[in-house]
Amino acid sequence: MKITPIPCLSDNYAYLVECEATGANALVDASEAAPVLKALEARGVRKLGAIWSTHHHFDHVGGNEAVASALGVSEIAGHASDKGRIPGQTRFVEEGEESALGAIRVKTLHIPGHTLGAVAYVLTDDTGAPAVFTGDTLFLAGCGRLFEGTPAMMHTSLSKLAALPPDTRVYCGHEYTQSNLRFAAHVEPGNAKVRARAERASELRARGVETVPGTMAEELETNPFLRVRSEEIRRTLGIPQNASDAEALGAIRAAKDAF
Ligand SMILES: [Zn+2]
């Protein structure tokens, strides 16, 4: 599979997914129409099979209808509970639902927390590592704000993502990696992997290159929201060592909101 990030708005990413074996294609998160249509035209893509929305926020679905009508899209997917909140939605997916994009196997995970209808799309084929589109739930080295869900929900959702194979490539909804790593270094100053990742991210951004994708292995090593049991993070933020994982996540999220 081939995955191309398309920068939209100030720091959003839409993604073009192409199955090289069959020519099937789909777009993850039509944030806004103009940059998506321009990028697809530049690649000679005149027809698009589907749009997969990760959640209902406008900066992820604002281009749904314009992109769909320009490129003959027949399917706009999103979680069943987002019915009425995702423009043009034609497909209402649930946890664990499986489908195919040409030779690519697609599995939907329901990952509430940032919003109640947030979903991830996990893509697997025989050409390499899996890929996951996490929207605003899991960012590289961070997680989304809890607009609709609880810390316990977010912890369950992040744990579901963290259980994917370690070589899974993580494609998230925003380029927040550098600021997320500044917070990660603040709460876990002894973590050398955070420092190394921050240097790599700065080097990429200085050249105007996206930090996506990361890998799930990197997330497990550096993302404070996947490291809720870290003694150092708990010490830094005054979270009792015997607090539950969900309580720790809530405290880390509150600290990030104020950072
Ligand atoms: Zn969002």
py3Dmol code that shows the C-alpha trace and the ligand (Angstrom):
import py3Dmol

protein = """\
ATOM      1  CA  MET A   1       0.000   0.000   0.000  1.00  0.00           C
ATOM      2  CA  LYS A   2       1.073   3.530  -0.627  1.00  0.00           C
ATOM      3  CA  ILE A   3       0.136   6.310   1.805  1.00  0.00           C
ATOM      4  CA  THR A   4       0.587   9.992   0.985  1.00  0.00           C
ATOM      5  CA  PRO A   5       0.054  12.706   3.631  1.00  0.00           C
ATOM      6  CA  ILE A   6      -1.707  15.827   2.323  1.00  0.00           C
ATOM      7  CA  PRO A   7      -1.234  18.876   4.581  1.00  0.00           C
ATOM      8  CA  CYS A   8      -4.513  20.795   5.073  1.00  0.00           C
ATOM      9  CA  LEU A   9      -5.562  23.883   7.058  1.00  0.00           C
ATOM     10  CA  SER A  10      -2.790  24.961   9.473  1.00  0.00           C
ATOM     11  CA  ASP A  11      -1.626  21.577  10.786  1.00  0.00           C
ATOM     12  CA  ASN A  12      -4.105  18.882   9.683  1.00  0.00           C
ATOM     13  CA  TYR A  13      -3.328  15.854   7.562  1.00  0.00           C
ATOM     14  CA  ALA A  14      -5.551  14.121   5.034  1.00  0.00           C
ATOM     15  CA  TYR A  15      -4.109  10.883   3.639  1.00  0.00           C
ATOM     16  CA  LEU A  16      -4.393   9.270   0.232  1.00  0.00           C
ATOM     17  CA  VAL A  17      -4.272   5.469   0.470  1.00  0.00           C
ATOM     18  CA  GLU A  18      -3.545   3.544  -2.713  1.00  0.00           C
ATOM     19  CA  CYS A  19      -3.505  -0.197  -3.314  1.00  0.00           C
ATOM     20  CA  GLU A  20      -0.749  -0.541  -5.876  1.00  0.00           C
ATOM     21  CA  ALA A  21      -1.833  -4.065  -6.837  1.00  0.00           C
ATOM     22  CA  THR A  22      -5.374  -3.112  -7.868  1.00  0.00           C
ATOM     23  CA  GLY A  23      -5.488   0.685  -8.220  1.00  0.00           C
ATOM     24  CA  ALA A  24      -8.162   0.961  -5.501  1.00  0.00           C
ATOM     25  CA  ASN A  25      -7.888   4.153  -3.451  1.00  0.00           C
ATOM     26  CA  ALA A  26      -9.409   5.997  -0.507  1.00  0.00           C
ATOM     27  CA  LEU A  27      -8.887   9.239   1.366  1.00  0.00           C
ATOM     28  CA  VAL A  28      -8.669   9.462   5.148  1.00  0.00           C
ATOM     29  CA  ASP A  29     -10.135  12.711   6.548  1.00  0.00           C
ATOM     30  CA  ALA A  30     -11.094  15.205   3.850  1.00  0.00           C
ATOM     31  CA  SER A  31     -10.164  18.185   6.025  1.00  0.00           C
ATOM     32  CA  GLU A  32     -10.716  20.725   3.283  1.00  0.00           C
ATOM     33  CA  ALA A  33     -11.312  20.239  -0.406  1.00  0.00           C
ATOM     34  CA  ALA A  34      -8.809  22.522  -2.165  1.00  0.00           C
ATOM     35  CA  PRO A  35      -5.468  21.009  -1.039  1.00  0.00           C
ATOM     36  CA  VAL A  36      -6.862  17.478  -1.390  1.00  0.00           C
ATOM     37  CA  LEU A  37      -8.107  18.059  -4.949  1.00  0.00           C
ATOM     38  CA  LYS A  38      -4.834  19.755  -5.880  1.00  0.00           C
ATOM     39  CA  ALA A  39      -2.712  16.933  -4.472  1.00  0.00           C
ATOM     40  CA  LEU A  40      -4.783  14.254  -6.182  1.00  0.00           C
ATOM     41  CA  GLU A  41      -4.742  16.100  -9.487  1.00  0.00           C
ATOM     42  CA  ALA A  42      -0.954  16.409  -9.250  1.00  0.00           C
ATOM     43  CA  ARG A  43      -0.782  12.629  -8.858  1.00  0.00           C
ATOM     44  CA  GLY A  44      -3.127  12.045 -11.792  1.00  0.00           C
ATOM     45  CA  VAL A  45      -5.871  10.668  -9.539  1.00  0.00           C
ATOM     46  CA  ARG A  46      -9.216  11.460 -11.174  1.00  0.00           C
ATOM     47  CA  LYS A  47     -11.432   9.020  -9.316  1.00  0.00           C
ATOM     48  CA  LEU A  48     -11.606   8.294  -5.607  1.00  0.00           C
ATOM     49  CA  GLY A  49     -13.311   5.223  -4.183  1.00  0.00           C
ATOM     50  CA  ALA A  50     -14.027   6.253  -0.615  1.00  0.00           C
ATOM     51  CA  ILE A  51     -13.545   8.818   2.126  1.00  0.00           C
ATOM     52  CA  TRP A  52     -12.958   7.419   5.611  1.00  0.00           C
ATOM     53  CA  SER A  53     -13.642   9.936   8.381  1.00  0.00           C
ATOM     54  CA  THR A  54     -11.958   9.386  11.742  1.00  0.00           C
ATOM     55  CA  HIS A  55     -14.424  11.638  13.618  1.00  0.00           C
ATOM     56  CA  HIS A  56     -16.955  14.392  13.092  1.00  0.00           C
ATOM     57  CA  HIS A  57     -14.862  17.509  13.806  1.00  0.00           C
ATOM     58  CA  PHE A  58     -15.044  20.024  10.994  1.00  0.00           C
ATOM     59  CA  ASP A  59     -11.288  20.091  10.406  1.00  0.00           C
ATOM     60  CA  HIS A  60     -11.538  16.390   9.466  1.00  0.00           C
ATOM     61  CA  VAL A  61     -14.757  16.332   7.417  1.00  0.00           C
ATOM     62  CA  GLY A  62     -15.048  19.891   6.031  1.00  0.00           C
ATOM     63  CA  GLY A  63     -14.099  18.743   2.530  1.00  0.00           C
ATOM     64  CA  ASN A  64     -16.214  15.562   2.416  1.00  0.00           C
ATOM     65  CA  GLU A  65     -18.961  16.731   0.105  1.00  0.00           C
ATOM     66  CA  ALA A  66     -16.845  18.809  -2.292  1.00  0.00           C
ATOM     67  CA  VAL A  67     -14.227  16.053  -2.652  1.00  0.00           C
ATOM     68  CA  ALA A  68     -16.944  13.423  -3.080  1.00  0.00           C
ATOM     69  CA  SER A  69     -18.720  15.306  -5.849  1.00  0.00           C
ATOM     70  CA  ALA A  70     -15.481  16.228  -7.662  1.00  0.00           C
ATOM     71  CA  LEU A  71     -14.049  12.697  -7.680  1.00  0.00           C
ATOM     72  CA  GLY A  72     -17.122  10.453  -7.869  1.00  0.00           C
ATOM     73  CA  VAL A  73     -16.765   9.090  -4.325  1.00  0.00           C
ATOM     74  CA  SER A  74     -19.448   6.519  -3.581  1.00  0.00           C
ATOM     75  CA  GLU A  75     -18.640   5.805   0.068  1.00  0.00           C
ATOM     76  CA  ILE A  76     -18.125   8.158   3.021  1.00  0.00           C
ATOM     77  CA  ALA A  77     -17.494   6.097   6.146  1.00  0.00           C
ATOM     78  CA  GLY A  78     -17.585   7.059   9.802  1.00  0.00           C
ATOM     79  CA  HIS A  79     -18.740   5.560  13.071  1.00  0.00           C
ATOM     80  CA  ALA A  80     -22.418   4.615  13.319  1.00  0.00           C
ATOM     81  CA  SER A  81     -22.879   6.966  16.275  1.00  0.00           C
ATOM     82  CA  ASP A  82     -21.641   9.919  14.196  1.00  0.00           C
ATOM     83  CA  LYS A  83     -24.756   9.688  11.998  1.00  0.00           C
ATOM     84  CA  GLY A  84     -25.902  13.243  11.339  1.00  0.00           C
ATOM     85  CA  ARG A  85     -22.513  14.704  12.296  1.00  0.00           C
ATOM     86  CA  ILE A  86     -20.388  13.609   9.292  1.00  0.00           C
ATOM     87  CA  PRO A  87     -21.367  15.400   6.053  1.00  0.00           C
ATOM     88  CA  GLY A  88     -22.334  13.008   3.264  1.00  0.00           C
ATOM     89  CA  GLN A  89     -21.879   9.885   5.402  1.00  0.00           C
ATOM     90  CA  THR A  90     -23.068   6.753   3.577  1.00  0.00           C
ATOM     91  CA  ARG A  91     -21.458   4.003   5.649  1.00  0.00           C
ATOM     92  CA  PHE A  92     -21.874   3.568   9.398  1.00  0.00           C
ATOM     93  CA  VAL A  93     -19.064   1.438  10.795  1.00  0.00           C
ATOM     94  CA  GLU A  94     -18.814  -0.355  14.125  1.00  0.00           C
ATOM     95  CA  GLU A  95     -16.040  -1.789  16.284  1.00  0.00           C
ATOM     96  CA  GLY A  96     -14.181  -4.641  14.628  1.00  0.00           C
ATOM     97  CA  GLU A  97     -15.826  -4.253  11.224  1.00  0.00           C
ATOM     98  CA  GLU A  98     -13.684  -5.635   8.408  1.00  0.00           C
ATOM     99  CA  SER A  99     -13.638  -4.619   4.761  1.00  0.00           C
ATOM    100  CA  ALA A 100     -11.168  -4.423   1.878  1.00  0.00           C
ATOM    101  CA  LEU A 101      -9.598  -1.775  -0.319  1.00  0.00           C
ATOM    102  CA  GLY A 102      -8.334  -3.830  -3.242  1.00  0.00           C
ATOM    103  CA  ALA A 103      -5.757  -6.153  -1.701  1.00  0.00           C
ATOM    104  CA  ILE A 104      -5.608  -4.146   1.540  1.00  0.00           C
ATOM    105  CA  ARG A 105      -7.511  -5.492   4.545  1.00  0.00           C
ATOM    106  CA  VAL A 106      -9.198  -2.762   6.584  1.00  0.00           C
ATOM    107  CA  LYS A 107     -10.358  -3.127  10.180  1.00  0.00           C
ATOM    108  CA  THR A 108     -12.241  -0.455  12.074  1.00  0.00           C
ATOM    109  CA  LEU A 109     -11.620   0.141  15.774  1.00  0.00           C
ATOM    110  CA  HIS A 110     -14.012   2.275  17.838  1.00  0.00           C
ATOM    111  CA  ILE A 111     -11.787   4.510  19.956  1.00  0.00           C
ATOM    112  CA  PRO A 112     -13.933   7.007  21.893  1.00  0.00           C
ATOM    113  CA  GLY A 113     -12.367   9.669  24.110  1.00  0.00           C
ATOM    114  CA  HIS A 114     -11.601  12.731  21.969  1.00  0.00           C
ATOM    115  CA  THR A 115     -15.127  12.302  20.573  1.00  0.00           C
ATOM    116  CA  LEU A 116     -17.614   9.526  21.254  1.00  0.00           C
ATOM    117  CA  GLY A 117     -17.665   8.339  17.636  1.00  0.00           C
ATOM    118  CA  ALA A 118     -13.913   8.350  16.976  1.00  0.00           C
ATOM    119  CA  VAL A 119     -12.634   5.440  14.911  1.00  0.00           C
ATOM    120  CA  ALA A 120      -9.258   4.155  13.763  1.00  0.00           C
ATOM    121  CA  TYR A 121      -8.713   2.379  10.463  1.00  0.00           C
ATOM    122  CA  VAL A 122      -6.128  -0.415  10.609  1.00  0.00           C
ATOM    123  CA  LEU A 123      -4.732  -1.411   7.218  1.00  0.00           C
ATOM    124  CA  THR A 124      -2.835  -4.608   6.521  1.00  0.00           C
ATOM    125  CA  ASP A 125      -1.491  -6.115   3.315  1.00  0.00           C
ATOM    126  CA  ASP A 126       1.264  -8.433   2.194  1.00  0.00           C
ATOM    127  CA  THR A 127       3.704  -5.684   1.152  1.00  0.00           C
ATOM    128  CA  GLY A 128       4.949  -4.449   4.542  1.00  0.00           C
ATOM    129  CA  ALA A 129       4.111  -3.181   8.019  1.00  0.00           C
ATOM    130  CA  PRO A 130       0.480  -2.415   8.934  1.00  0.00           C
ATOM    131  CA  ALA A 131      -0.734   1.188   9.094  1.00  0.00           C
ATOM    132  CA  VAL A 132      -3.248   2.810  11.423  1.00  0.00           C
ATOM    133  CA  PHE A 133      -5.082   6.114  11.013  1.00  0.00           C
ATOM    134  CA  THR A 134      -5.766   7.422  14.480  1.00  0.00           C
ATOM    135  CA  GLY A 135      -7.387  10.823  13.833  1.00  0.00           C
ATOM    136  CA  ASP A 136      -7.223  13.002  16.957  1.00  0.00           C
ATOM    137  CA  THR A 137      -7.179  10.104  19.425  1.00  0.00           C
ATOM    138  CA  LEU A 138      -3.510   9.073  19.275  1.00  0.00           C
ATOM    139  CA  PHE A 139      -1.053  11.712  18.079  1.00  0.00           C
ATOM    140  CA  LEU A 140       2.653  11.072  17.692  1.00  0.00           C
ATOM    141  CA  ALA A 141       3.869  11.389  21.301  1.00  0.00           C
ATOM    142  CA  GLY A 142       0.481  12.668  22.476  1.00  0.00           C
ATOM    143  CA  CYS A 143      -3.290  12.226  22.510  1.00  0.00           C
ATOM    144  CA  GLY A 144      -6.318  14.348  21.715  1.00  0.00           C
ATOM    145  CA  ARG A 145      -8.224  16.487  24.184  1.00  0.00           C
ATOM    146  CA  LEU A 146     -11.149  14.844  25.944  1.00  0.00           C
ATOM    147  CA  PHE A 147     -13.970  16.824  24.346  1.00  0.00           C
ATOM    148  CA  GLU A 148     -16.655  14.161  24.672  1.00  0.00           C
ATOM    149  CA  GLY A 149     -15.195  11.166  26.495  1.00  0.00           C
ATOM    150  CA  THR A 150     -13.717  10.343  29.881  1.00  0.00           C
ATOM    151  CA  PRO A 151     -10.120   9.520  30.858  1.00  0.00           C
ATOM    152  CA  ALA A 152     -11.188   5.879  31.319  1.00  0.00           C
ATOM    153  CA  MET A 153     -12.589   5.759  27.781  1.00  0.00           C
ATOM    154  CA  MET A 154      -9.446   7.315  26.349  1.00  0.00           C
ATOM    155  CA  HIS A 155      -7.268   4.881  28.288  1.00  0.00           C
ATOM    156  CA  THR A 156      -9.236   1.919  26.887  1.00  0.00           C
ATOM    157  CA  SER A 157      -9.029   3.330  23.358  1.00  0.00           C
ATOM    158  CA  LEU A 158      -5.295   4.048  23.556  1.00  0.00           C
ATOM    159  CA  SER A 159      -4.700   0.560  24.982  1.00  0.00           C
ATOM    160  CA  LYS A 160      -6.509  -0.923  21.993  1.00  0.00           C
ATOM    161  CA  LEU A 161      -4.191   0.979  19.648  1.00  0.00           C
ATOM    162  CA  ALA A 162      -1.103   0.149  21.726  1.00  0.00           C
ATOM    163  CA  ALA A 163      -1.893  -3.555  21.281  1.00  0.00           C
ATOM    164  CA  LEU A 164      -1.360  -3.327  17.503  1.00  0.00           C
ATOM    165  CA  PRO A 165       1.918  -4.836  16.229  1.00  0.00           C
ATOM    166  CA  PRO A 166       4.915  -2.675  17.254  1.00  0.00           C
ATOM    167  CA  ASP A 167       5.931  -2.049  13.634  1.00  0.00           C
ATOM    168  CA  THR A 168       2.482  -0.559  12.842  1.00  0.00           C
ATOM    169  CA  ARG A 169       2.937   2.830  11.181  1.00  0.00           C
ATOM    170  CA  VAL A 170       0.932   5.529  12.959  1.00  0.00           C
ATOM    171  CA  TYR A 171      -0.696   8.257  10.861  1.00  0.00           C
ATOM    172  CA  CYS A 172      -2.439  10.872  13.008  1.00  0.00           C
ATOM    173  CA  GLY A 173      -4.666  13.857  12.317  1.00  0.00           C
ATOM    174  CA  HIS A 174      -2.359  16.755  13.177  1.00  0.00           C
ATOM    175  CA  GLU A 175       1.297  17.774  13.070  1.00  0.00           C
ATOM    176  CA  TYR A 176       1.629  18.275  16.840  1.00  0.00           C
ATOM    177  CA  THR A 177       4.683  16.084  17.318  1.00  0.00           C
ATOM    178  CA  GLN A 178       7.224  18.702  18.404  1.00  0.00           C
ATOM    179  CA  SER A 179       4.998  20.306  21.039  1.00  0.00           C
ATOM    180  CA  ASN A 180       3.917  16.859  22.245  1.00  0.00           C
ATOM    181  CA  LEU A 181       7.556  15.870  22.689  1.00  0.00           C
ATOM    182  CA  ARG A 182       8.269  19.072  24.648  1.00  0.00           C
ATOM    183  CA  PHE A 183       5.565  18.004  27.096  1.00  0.00           C
ATOM    184  CA  ALA A 184       6.843  14.401  27.103  1.00  0.00           C
ATOM    185  CA  ALA A 185      10.333  15.649  28.012  1.00  0.00           C
ATOM    186  CA  HIS A 186       8.865  17.835  30.761  1.00  0.00           C
ATOM    187  CA  VAL A 187       7.022  14.969  32.457  1.00  0.00           C
ATOM    188  CA  GLU A 188       9.689  12.312  31.869  1.00  0.00           C
ATOM    189  CA  PRO A 189      13.035  14.133  31.753  1.00  0.00           C
ATOM    190  CA  GLY A 190      15.008  10.921  32.238  1.00  0.00           C
ATOM    191  CA  ASN A 191      13.658   9.322  29.045  1.00  0.00           C
ATOM    192  CA  ALA A 192      16.494   9.484  26.489  1.00  0.00           C
ATOM    193  CA  LYS A 193      14.215   8.110  23.745  1.00  0.00           C
ATOM    194  CA  VAL A 194      12.002  11.214  24.103  1.00  0.00           C
ATOM    195  CA  ARG A 195      15.010  13.496  23.629  1.00  0.00           C
ATOM    196  CA  ALA A 196      16.240  11.563  20.607  1.00  0.00           C
ATOM    197  CA  ARG A 197      12.789  11.598  19.036  1.00  0.00           C
ATOM    198  CA  ALA A 198      12.446  15.342  19.647  1.00  0.00           C
ATOM    199  CA  GLU A 199      15.747  15.934  17.837  1.00  0.00           C
ATOM    200  CA  ARG A 200      14.606  13.836  14.875  1.00  0.00           C
ATOM    201  CA  ALA A 201      11.264  15.672  14.763  1.00  0.00           C
ATOM    202  CA  SER A 202      12.955  19.096  14.819  1.00  0.00           C
ATOM    203  CA  GLU A 203      15.297  18.054  12.050  1.00  0.00           C
ATOM    204  CA  LEU A 204      12.374  16.848   9.893  1.00  0.00           C
ATOM    205  CA  ARG A 205      10.282  19.972  10.495  1.00  0.00           C
ATOM    206  CA  ALA A 206      13.252  22.232   9.749  1.00  0.00           C
ATOM    207  CA  ARG A 207      13.295  20.648   6.288  1.00  0.00           C
ATOM    208  CA  GLY A 208       9.515  21.012   5.959  1.00  0.00           C
ATOM    209  CA  VAL A 209       9.013  17.231   6.160  1.00  0.00           C
ATOM    210  CA  GLU A 210       6.086  15.597   8.005  1.00  0.00           C
ATOM    211  CA  THR A 211       6.893  13.672  11.192  1.00  0.00           C
ATOM    212  CA  VAL A 212       4.260  11.063  10.247  1.00  0.00           C
ATOM    213  CA  PRO A 213       4.325   8.161  10.290  1.00  0.00           C
ATOM    214  CA  GLY A 214       5.710   7.092  13.627  1.00  0.00           C
ATOM    215  CA  THR A 215       5.640   3.481  14.745  1.00  0.00           C
ATOM    216  CA  MET A 216       3.674   1.983  17.607  1.00  0.00           C
ATOM    217  CA  ALA A 217       6.999   0.893  19.146  1.00  0.00           C
ATOM    218  CA  GLU A 218       8.099   4.556  19.279  1.00  0.00           C
ATOM    219  CA  GLU A 219       4.776   5.507  20.852  1.00  0.00           C
ATOM    220  CA  LEU A 220       5.186   2.902  23.574  1.00  0.00           C
ATOM    221  CA  GLU A 221       8.662   4.293  24.331  1.00  0.00           C
ATOM    222  CA  THR A 222       7.905   8.023  24.231  1.00  0.00           C
ATOM    223  CA  ASN A 223       4.180   8.829  24.447  1.00  0.00           C
ATOM    224  CA  PRO A 224       3.272   9.821  28.037  1.00  0.00           C
ATOM    225  CA  PHE A 225      -0.372   8.827  27.431  1.00  0.00           C
ATOM    226  CA  LEU A 226       0.766   5.254  26.702  1.00  0.00           C
ATOM    227  CA  ARG A 227       3.157   5.387  29.652  1.00  0.00           C
ATOM    228  CA  VAL A 228       0.679   6.032  32.451  1.00  0.00           C
ATOM    229  CA  ARG A 229       2.510   3.569  34.725  1.00  0.00           C
ATOM    230  CA  SER A 230       5.844   5.403  34.439  1.00  0.00           C
ATOM    231  CA  GLU A 231       7.042   6.139  37.981  1.00  0.00           C
ATOM    232  CA  GLU A 232       8.892   9.202  36.744  1.00  0.00           C
ATOM    233  CA  ILE A 233       5.821  10.692  35.044  1.00  0.00           C
ATOM    234  CA  ARG A 234       3.748  10.039  38.173  1.00  0.00           C
ATOM    235  CA  ARG A 235       6.433  11.615  40.407  1.00  0.00           C
ATOM    236  CA  THR A 236       6.732  14.694  38.168  1.00  0.00           C
ATOM    237  CA  LEU A 237       2.977  15.311  38.161  1.00  0.00           C
ATOM    238  CA  GLY A 238       2.292  14.269  41.764  1.00  0.00           C
ATOM    239  CA  ILE A 239       0.138  11.314  40.704  1.00  0.00           C
ATOM    240  CA  PRO A 240       0.092   8.666  43.455  1.00  0.00           C
ATOM    241  CA  GLN A 241       1.942   5.508  42.416  1.00  0.00           C
ATOM    242  CA  ASN A 242      -1.172   3.507  43.347  1.00  0.00           C
ATOM    243  CA  ALA A 243      -3.570   5.613  41.232  1.00  0.00           C
ATOM    244  CA  SER A 244      -5.368   3.674  38.489  1.00  0.00           C
ATOM    245  CA  ASP A 245      -4.212   3.904  34.876  1.00  0.00           C
ATOM    246  CA  ALA A 246      -7.312   5.918  33.961  1.00  0.00           C
ATOM    247  CA  GLU A 247      -6.752   8.351  36.863  1.00  0.00           C
ATOM    248  CA  ALA A 248      -3.139   8.793  35.799  1.00  0.00           C
ATOM    249  CA  LEU A 249      -4.186   9.416  32.204  1.00  0.00           C
ATOM    250  CA  GLY A 250      -6.690  12.038  33.343  1.00  0.00           C
ATOM    251  CA  ALA A 251      -4.011  13.802  35.381  1.00  0.00           C
ATOM    252  CA  ILE A 252      -1.497  13.708  32.516  1.00  0.00           C
ATOM    253  CA  ARG A 253      -4.149  15.061  30.109  1.00  0.00           C
ATOM    254  CA  ALA A 254      -5.019  17.881  32.556  1.00  0.00           C
ATOM    255  CA  ALA A 255      -1.307  18.745  32.870  1.00  0.00           C
ATOM    256  CA  LYS A 256      -0.950  18.829  29.075  1.00  0.00           C
ATOM    257  CA  ASP A 257      -4.023  21.080  28.766  1.00  0.00           C
ATOM    258  CA  ALA A 258      -2.297  23.565  31.091  1.00  0.00           C
ATOM    259  CA  PHE A 259       1.232  23.153  29.646  1.00  0.00           C
TER     260      PHE A 259
END
"""
ligand_1 = """\
1
ZN
Zn -10.856 16.473 16.543
"""
view = py3Dmol.view(width=600, height=400)
view.addModel(protein, "pdb")
view.setStyle({"model": 0}, {"cartoon": {"style": "trace"}})
view.addModel(ligand_1, "xyz")
view.setStyle({"model": 1}, {"stick": {}})
view.zoomTo()
view.show()
